[in-house]
Amino acid sequence: MTLKQLFTLLTFLFVIPLRPQADPLSDKAVISVITCGPGTELYSSFGHSAFRVQDRDRDIDWIYNYGTFNFNTPNFYGKFAQGKLLYSLSKQRF
């Protein structure tokens, strides 16, 4: 197998199967960044931001928040202060 044939095969195996996982947004969709100021708890000392995706034509109004964590994590504040707290992406209706 030549290098060109190998490249073509790999292209079909890895690139062609890629496709959108959701319907596209309409032309009227709005994507916003929502920012919260600092709070009084240690974990909220620096504020926070999330993305809002709103498309009235498609009945979409979601908040995507990277920075969700489990308050019941053992040694929560120690891990937070060391930057070792596990975060996840959450999605919820606005």
FENGI-V408337 format. One record per residue. RES is the residue in one small letter. D_LAST is the distance of its C-alpha to the last C-alpha in Angstrom with 2 decimals. Layout:
res=RES d_last=D_LAST
res=RES d_last=D_LAST
This chain:
res=m d_last=53.64
res=t d_last=53.39
res=l d_last=50.70
res=k d_last=49.53
res=q d_last=49.26
res=l d_last=47.37
res=f d_last=44.88
res=t d_last=44.40
res=l d_last=43.93
res=l d_last=41.33
res=t d_last=39.46
res=f d_last=39.30
res=l d_last=38.30
res=f d_last=35.45
res=v d_last=34.24
res=i d_last=34.60
res=p d_last=32.37
res=l d_last=29.34
res=r d_last=26.91
res=p d_last=23.21
res=q d_last=21.18
res=a d_last=18.78
res=d d_last=19.35
res=p d_last=19.34
res=l d_last=16.85
res=s d_last=18.34
res=d d_last=20.05
res=k d_last=17.48
res=a d_last=14.58
res=v d_last=13.26
res=i d_last=12.58
res=s d_last=11.99
res=v d_last=12.81
res=i d_last=11.20
res=t d_last=14.10
res=c d_last=14.80
res=g d_last=18.44
res=p d_last=20.80
res=g d_last=20.74
res=t d_last=23.74
res=e d_last=23.52
res=l d_last=25.24
res=y d_last=22.29
res=s d_last=20.29
res=s d_last=23.40
res=f d_last=22.39
res=g d_last=18.80
res=h d_last=16.04
res=s d_last=14.00
res=a d_last=11.18
res=f d_last=10.53
res=r d_last=7.80
res=v d_last=9.12
res=q d_last=8.91
res=d d_last=11.81
res=r d_last=12.41
res=d d_last=15.74
res=r d_last=14.52
res=d d_last=11.55
res=i d_last=9.25
res=d d_last=5.71
res=w d_last=5.37
res=i d_last=5.89
res=y d_last=9.61
res=n d_last=11.35
res=y d_last=15.12
res=g d_last=16.64
res=t d_last=15.73
res=f d_last=19.03
res=n d_last=20.92
res=f d_last=22.25
res=n d_last=25.12
res=t d_last=26.52
res=p d_last=30.22
res=n d_last=31.12
res=f d_last=27.47
res=y d_last=28.43
res=g d_last=31.42
res=k d_last=29.49
res=f d_last=26.82
res=a d_last=29.68
res=q d_last=31.45
res=g d_last=28.49
res=k d_last=28.92
res=l d_last=25.76
res=l d_last=24.05
res=y d_last=20.47
res=s d_last=18.20
res=l d_last=15.20
res=s d_last=12.16
res=k d_last=9.32
res=q d_last=6.39
res=r d_last=3.78
res=f d_last=0.00
